[in-house]
Amino acid sequence: MLHLSDKNHTQQHILERYSAVKNLSNRPHYKILNRVILVLCIIGVIVFFLPWTQNISGSGAVTALKPNQRPQTINTVIPGKIEKWYVQEGDYVKKGDTILFLSEVKEDYFDPNLLQNTKNQVNAKKMALESYGGKVNALSAQIVALENEKNLKHQQARNKIKQSLLKIKSDSMDYEAVKTQLKIATTQADRSVQLQKEGLKPLTDVEEKRLKLQDAQAKVLTQENKLLTSRNELINAKLEVDRLSAEYAEKISKATGDKYTTMSSQSDASAQLSKLENQYANYSIRNGMYYITAPQDGYVNRALQSGLGETVKEGVPVVSIMPASYELAVETFVNPIDIVLLKKGEKIRVWFDGWPTIVFSGWPDMSYGTFGGRIVAIENFISPNGKYRVLIAPDKEEDPWPKQLSIGSGAETIALLETVPVWFEIWRTLNGFPPNYYQSEKPATAKK
C-alpha cells in the first residue's frame, strides 16, 4: 500500500551504479564475518546461562596460626646500658640463651653488695621479730604469775580475816568471863566488908577480897584491850585485801601495757620485715634482668638497638625473633558488606604471590595453583584499613600448602558461596546487591 518494496528496490538500483558498492557486494568474507558474529552471539547467550560460583575475594599475607608462633620483639624490663651482645642477626637461639647484657644506670642499685646487705637487714629484722615474740611470751607468763600470786595473796588475806574474826570471838568470850569474874569479886569484896563490920570476918580476909577485886578489874581492862586489838587486826586484814587488789591490778596493768607495746613493736617489725623481704626479692629478680634471654627457640631477625654503652629505657624493644617452629596461616581482609556471609569453618581458596596460579573466580574447578583453607577466626571489630580480618588455616582434607612459604608473603583468597547463572551474577553486580547467603549443609546434617 505504501510501496515500500518498490522504493527500496529503486534505492538499491541507484546504489549499484557506484563502483564502490559493487566491490563491497563482491567480497565473500563479509558473509563469514556475519556468521562469526552470529556464532559469538549464540555463544554469549549460552554463557549467560552457565553456572557461576559467587565468591568473596580478599587480600592479605601469610602469618603464623598461633600468637606464640608469630614474630615477636624482646623488650627491656629495666633501664640499663648495653654492655655486650651475645648474638648477631640471623643467629639461631634456643630458649634461655643470652642475647644481651645490660649494666645498671640507676644510683639506687649501684651498690655491688646491695643484695647481701639487704639479706643481712632481713636476718636482723627476723631476729628482732623473734626477740619481740620472746618478750611477749615472757610478759604473758609474768601476767599469769601475777594473777596466781594475786589469788594466793587474796586467799591468805581472807584467811587472816577469818582468823581475826575467830580471835575477836575468843577475846569477846574472855572479856565476858573476866567481867563475870569482876562482878563476882566485887560481890565477894562487899560481902567481906559487911561481915568484917559485923565481926564475923577478920580484916585480912577483907584485904584479900579487895586484892582479888583489883586483880579482876585489871584482867577486865587487859581483856578489853585484847578485844580492841583483835578488832583492829580485822580492820587491817580487810584493808590488806583492798591493798593487794590495788597493788596487783597496777602490776598486771603495767605488764599488760608492756605486752601490748611489745606486740605493737612486733607488728611494726613484721611489716618492716615484709617490706625488706619484698625489696630483697625485687633486687634478686632485678639481678636476673640484666641478662636478656630468648623466650623461645627461633632466629634473630633484627637488632633494634645497636652499639655498646648506649642507654635504653625500660620497655624498649631491643631485638626481634622469628620462632623456629610454626604453623602457617593466612590473614585476609574482606569488605564489611561481605563479613556476614562468612562463618567459622567455611572453605576458602588461597593462592600465594610468586606461585604459578591461574584463577577463575567463578569456576573454581578450572583454577590451577590454588590451595584449600578453612576459616578459623573472624574479628568482630573493623581493622584500620576499613576491612575485617579473617584468619585462615590449611584444609587438612586437601593438598598441603607449600613448605617454601615464608611469613609475610602476600596471599589472595576467595570464599566460595552459592552457584548461580552468569546473567544473575551480572545483574546482581550491576545493581550492587550482595551475594546470596550460602548455608552450609554440615550443620543441618549434624542436627539431623
Secondary structure, 3 states (H helix, E strand, C coil): CCCHHHHHHHHHHHHCCCHHHHHHHCCCHHHHHHHHHHHHHHHHHHHHCCEEEEEEEEEEEEEECCHHHCCEEEECCCCEEEEEECCCCCCEECCCCEEEEEECCCHHHCCCCHHHHHHHHHHHHHHHHHHHHHHHHHHHHHHHHHHHHHHHHHHHHHHHHHHHHHHHHHHHHHHHHHHHHHHHHHHHHHHHHHHHHHCCCCHHHHHHHHHHHHHHHHHHHHHHHHHHHHHHHHHHHHHHHHHHHHHHHHHHHHHHHHHHHHHHHHHHHHHHHHHHHHHHHHHHHHHHCCEEECCCCEEEEEECCCCCCCEECCCCEEEEEEECCCCEEEEEEECHHHHHHCCCCCEEEEEECCCCCECCCCCHHHCECCEEEEEEEECCCCCCCCCEEEEEEECCCCCCCCCCCCCCCEEEEEEEEEEEEHHHHHHHHHHCCCCCCCCCHHHHHHHC
